[in-house]
Amino acid sequence: MSADARNPTDGREAAGRRAAGEAALRDGADRAAAEPDEALPSDLRMARALWPVLLASAVGLLPFTIFSTYLVPIADEAGSGVAATGGLRGLGGLAALLVGTALAPFIDRVRKEWAAAGGLAALGLSAALGASGDFVLLAVFCLLVGASTSVLNPALTAAAADRYGTGKAAGRAATLVTATQSMTAMLAAPVVALPAVLWGWQGDLVAVTAASLLLALVFLARGRRAAAEGPGREQRLGYIASFRALGAVRGAVPLLLVSFLRTAVFMGYLAYLAAYYDDRFRLDPGLFAFVWTLSGASYFVSNLLTGRVTNSAGTRIGTERLLVVGLVVALVSVVGFYFTHRLPFALALTALHAAGHAIVAACAVSLLVRRCGPLRGSALGVNAAGQSLGVFVGAALGGAGLGLAGYPGIAAVFGALVLVALAAALLVARHGAGAQEQEAKAV
């Protein structure tokens, strides 16, 4: 017989304490969403304050970039085929999904700096194992990279937001992290290629190990200073209670659904982008590199500007409305893209589609950070896990649509996913309007 069954009064008191804790965190999230606008620091000032976070977010993308860029020589070193070695990256996605979901609540239970330090240490270890070139250790490398980044990325984003409280400045700080990651994704391939001329791909991975471990020490030191300056939060929920409290935050679940569906569409679209341009316009890999750069540049610029605009105190368009606008742009561009037969139109739609997704991504992160308040670490962890799942779902559904009905089929699949995301975004906007009405009545 359980202790609660033997002592009904104690059981009711424990349940009451849990309920009170959940209510307190929900109230904290609601207060965060309703916090008045404050002056937004300049991006340069924020970047100077957040330089370890931004640098770590860039380093986190390098291991898989090196793995993809040098897949052929890595496969030769491992004594395996390109397909078998390349398929190991799927282990990273699986690890990111499982570990990210399982550890999401813990990001709010420990100091974000310590969570980031742990993720960086694991990332450095994975890069060192990958540099060996052994096939089995490469499999461990992929697993560890996926697991470490599933903790590292949400911890860094939440740490950046925590530095600026719970208002729009916090949302802007979080979007600076995502903008840095998008810039790194665009520039990482040539950046890792230059030093590899001197020391090869193994040297690149060893350099990632050194950078990761040094940054881990920086975050450990920052965490110790923060712990010495003051105690952590008094209110901490249990594991399952954290998920329940997150689900009770206004608009959090629809936001996570929007993020998952957006990732599925964009990553599925990118998976077949080279094949589409080769089949319809006969672009070889050299020319297609321009298309890839165009898409990456459009995403980066749109993500950077959207994060600034939507988190500014004097903005005239609400973040929820901008989220809907971005999804409409993504819907029109992805459907139109697969029906165009003119290269200039295809290029324009490629840039427009990337911009639409960047708008949605920046709005989703901003809203999660601002609405979830003390639960933002858990929210960002679940969001990252959902995005990992979206990569697989998008590629699988896009391939099914392409196989069954060609390009009209893939357009129908991605269009349907965006429509579902639009419906979820309208729920997000309705929850936002309800929160504003409650705030007005309270005043």
N, C-alpha and C positions, 0 to 999 in steps of 0.2 A: 504494500500500500504506500502511495506517495505521501510526502510530507504535507502537501496541500490538502490531501484527502483526510489525513489525520487531524489537521488543524485548519478547518474551514475559514476561520477568521484570518489566519496568517495568509492563506491562499488569496482571500479577497483583498487583503492589504497589498500583497505583491502585485496582483492584477491591477489594483488601483494605481500603484506607483508606476507600473509600465504604461498604463493609459495616460497618466499625467505627463510622463516623459515624452510620449508621442505627441500629446497635445501641445506641450511646450515647444517642441521642435517645429511642429506645423505652424504654431503662432509665430515663431521666429522667421520661418520662411515667408509667411504672409506679411509680416512687418518689413521684411527685406524687399518684397515686391512693391510695397507701398511707400518705401522710403523716398523722400523728396529728392529732386535732382540736385546735384552738386556740380561745381565747376570741374570740367574734365581736363586733366593735365595733358600737356602736349605728348605726342607719340615719342619724341626724342627723350623727354624727361622720364617717361615710363620705361623706355628701353634701357636707359642708364640704370634705373632702379632694379630692373628685372633681368639684367644681363646674364646671370647664371641660369635662370629659368629658360630664357630664349636660346642660349647656347646649348643647354641640355636637350631642349626639344628638337634642335637641329641634329645633334649627335645621335639621338634615338632613331633617326631615319636612315643613318648611314649603313648599318650592317646589311640590311636587305638590299639597299642600293648597290653595294659592292657585290653582293651575291648575284644579283640580276645582271649587272654590267659584265662581270667576268665569269658567267655561268659556264662557258665552253672550257676555258683553262681550268676552272675549278673541277669540272667533271673529269677532265683528263687527269688531273692530279689524284682524284679519288678513284680512278680506274673504273668509272661507271659511265653510262650513257647520259646525254644531256637531258633526255626526258625523265629518267629516274632521279637524277640529281635535282633538276628543276622542280619535280614534284614534291621534294622535301619541304618546299616553302609552304605547302598546304598544312604541314604540321604546325607551323607558326600561327597560322590563322585559327586552327583548332585550339591550340594552347591559349591564344589571346581570348577566344570566346569563353572557354571554361574558366580560366584563371581570372579573367576580368569580371565575370559574373560572380564568381565565388568570393573574390576579395573586395568587391566594390564597397560594402559597408565598412570595411576596416580602414579605408582611406580617411574617413571622418573620425575614426577612433584613435588614430595616432597623428603625430605632427606631420604635416604634408612634406616638410623638408626631409624627415626621416624616411617616409615612404618613397620619396624621389631618390634618396641616397641608396636605399635597398634596390630599387629598380636599376639604377646606374651601375651598381656593383654587379648585379646579375647580367646586365648588358655587356659589361667589360669582360666578365668570365666567358660569356658566349662567344664574343669576338675572338678571344684567345683560343678557344676550342676550334672555332672555324678555321683559324689560320693553319691548323695542322694539316688540313686537306684530307683527312681520313673520312671515309663515307659515313661510318657510324657516328663519329664526332660531329660531322656536318648535320646529321639528323638532330643530335642534341643541340647544336648551334641554333637550328631553326626553331626548335621547341622553346629554348631559353629566350631567344629574341622576342618571340610572340608573347611569352609569359611576362617578361620584364617590361615590355612596352605597354602591356595592358594595365600595368600599375603605374608606370612612369608617366605616361601622357596625361591621364586624369589627375594625378598628383601634382604635376607641374601646372596644369591649367587652374586647378583649385588653389594652389599656392599663390599664383599670380593674382587671382581674384581676391583672395583673403587679404592681400596687402592693401587693397583699396576698399575694404568694407563690403557693403551689400548693395550699393546703388549702381548707377550706370558706369561709374569709373571701374568698378569690378568687372562688369561685362566687357568693357573695352580692353582691360588687361588680359582677360581670357582670350579675346579674339586676336590680340597681338601674338599670343602663343600659336594659335591656329594659322595665322598669316605667316609666321616664321616657318612653320612646318610646310606650308604650301610653297613658299619660296625655296626651301631646301629641296623639296621634291622636284622642283623645276630645274635647279642648278646643280644638284648633287652629282649627276652622272659626269659632267665635265670636270667638276671639282675633284672627284676621287680619281679620275683618269690621269690628271697631271702628275700627282705624286707617284702614282703607280708606275709611271715610266721609269722612275728611279729605283723603286723598291718592290714593285710587283703588287699583286692583290693581297698577298700575305702581309706585306708591310702596311697596307691600308688598314687591315683588320687589327694589327698590333697597335697602330696609331689610335684606332677607335678604343681599344682597351685602355691605353694610357689616358686618353681624354676622359673616358667614362669614370675611371677610378679617381682622377684628380677632381672631377666635378662632384663625385660622391663625397669626397672629403670636404669640399666647400659646403655642400648641403648639410652634412653632419655638423659642421661647425656652426652654421646658421641655426640649425635646430637646437643645439645646446644653448646658444645665446638667447633664443626665444624662450626656452624652458627656464633659463635663469631669470629672465625679466618678469615672468609671471606664470601662474598656473594655467593649465589647459582648461577646456570647457568642463563645467561641472556636470552638465546634462549629457549623458551618453546612453544611447539605446542599445538593446541587445541586437543580435544578428538578424533574426526574422523581423523584429520590430522596426529595424531600419528600413527594410523593404516596404513594410506596411505604411510607415510614416511617409516615405517617398511617394507611394501610390496615392496618398491622401492630399498631396500638394496640388493645388489648382493647376490643371493643364500639364502636369509633368508627364503623365502617361501618353497623351496625344503627341507631346513634343518628342518623346523618345521614339514613338512610331514614325513620325515625320522623318527624323534623322535616320532611322533604319531603312525606310523606303527610299529616301533620297540617295543613300549610299548604294543600295541595291541597283537603282537605275543608273547612277553615274559610273559605278565600277563595272556593271554589266556592259554598258555602252562603250567604255574604254577597252574592255576585253576584246571587242570585235571591231574596233575602230580601224586598225591597220588593215585588216582583211577587207573591210568595206572600201577603203580608199584604193586598195590594190585592185579589187574586183571591178569597181565602177569607174575609176579614173586612171588606173594603171600607174599609180605612184609607187616607185621603188622605195626601199627603206631609207635611202639618203634624203629623198624629197619628203617622205613622211615625217622625218625628224622635224621639219619645219612645222608641220601640222601639230605635232606633239608639243612643240614649244609655244605655238599660238594658243593652244588650249590651256597649257600650264600658266602662261603669262596672263591670260584673261581671268583665270581662276584666282590667281594671286592678287591682281589689282582689284578685282571686285570684292574679294574677301577683306582686303585691307581697308578699302573705302567704306564698305558696308559696316564693318565693325566700328569705324569712327562715326559715321553718320547716325546709325541707330542708337548709339550710346551717348550722343550729345544732348545736353540739356535743352537746347533750343530747337531740336528737330521737329519738323511739322508732320512727319509720317511716323506712326507708331510701329514698333518692332513687329507686332503681330500682323499688321497690314502688309509690311514689307516682306514678311515670310510668305504670305499668300501671293504677292506679286512675283517673288522669285520662283515659286512653284508654277505659276502660269507661264512664265518665260521658259522654264524647263520643259513644260508640257508642249508648248507650241514648237519649240526648237527641236526636240527629239523626234516628234512625229514628222515635222517638215523635213528633217535631215534625211530620213530614209526614203523620201519620195522625190528628192531633187536629183537632177541629172546634169547640173552645171556646177563646175568646180568652184567658181567664186561664191555661189550661193551656199555650197556645202561648207566652205571655209568660214563664211559669215555665221552660219548656224552652229558650227563647231565652237566658235568663240562665244556666241550668245548662250549656248547650252552650258558651257563651263561657267560663264558669269552668273547664270540663274542658280546653279548649284552652289556657287560661292556665296551668293546672297542668302540662300536658305541655311547653309552651314553656319554663317556668322550670326544670323538671327536665332537659330536654335541654341547655339552655345550661350549667347547673351541672355536669352530667356531662362535657360536652365540655371545659369549662375545667379541671376537676379531673383528668380522666383523660389529657388530651393534653399537659399540662405545657408543655414548650418548643415544642410543635407547635400550641398553641392558636390562634395567629393564622391558620395555614393551615386548621385545622379550622373556625373561625368564618367564614373566607372562603368555603370550600366550602359550608358550611351556608347562608350568605346567598344564594349562587348557586342552591342547591337550592330555597330558598324562592321565589326569583324564578320558577324553572321551575314550582313548585307552583301559583303563581297562575294560570298559563296552563292547566295540566293540569286543575286543579279546575274552572275555568269551562267548559272544553271538555267534560269528561266529565259534569259536572252538566247541561249543556245537552243532551247526547246522551241521557242518562237521562230528562230531562224531556220531550224530544221523542218518544221511543220509547214511554214507558209512563207519562207524567204524573208526579204526585208519588210514587206507589209506585216508579217507575223511578229518580227522583233519590235517594230514600231507599235503594234497593238499591245504587246506585253508591257513595254516600258511606259506607254501612255496610260494603261490601266493602273500601273503602280503609282504613277504621279497623281492620278485622279483620287486614289485612296488617300495619298498623302495630303491632297488638297482638302478632302473631307476632314481629316484629322487636324489640319491647320485651322479650319473654321471653328473647330471645337476649342482650340487654343485661344483664338481671338475672342470667342464667347466667354471663356473663363477669365480672360483679361478684362473684358468689359464688366463682368460681374464684380471683379475685385475693385475696379475703379468706382463702381456704383456704391459698394459697401464703404469704401474710403470716403466718398462724398457725403454719405449719410452720417458717418461718424463725425465728420467735421461740422 
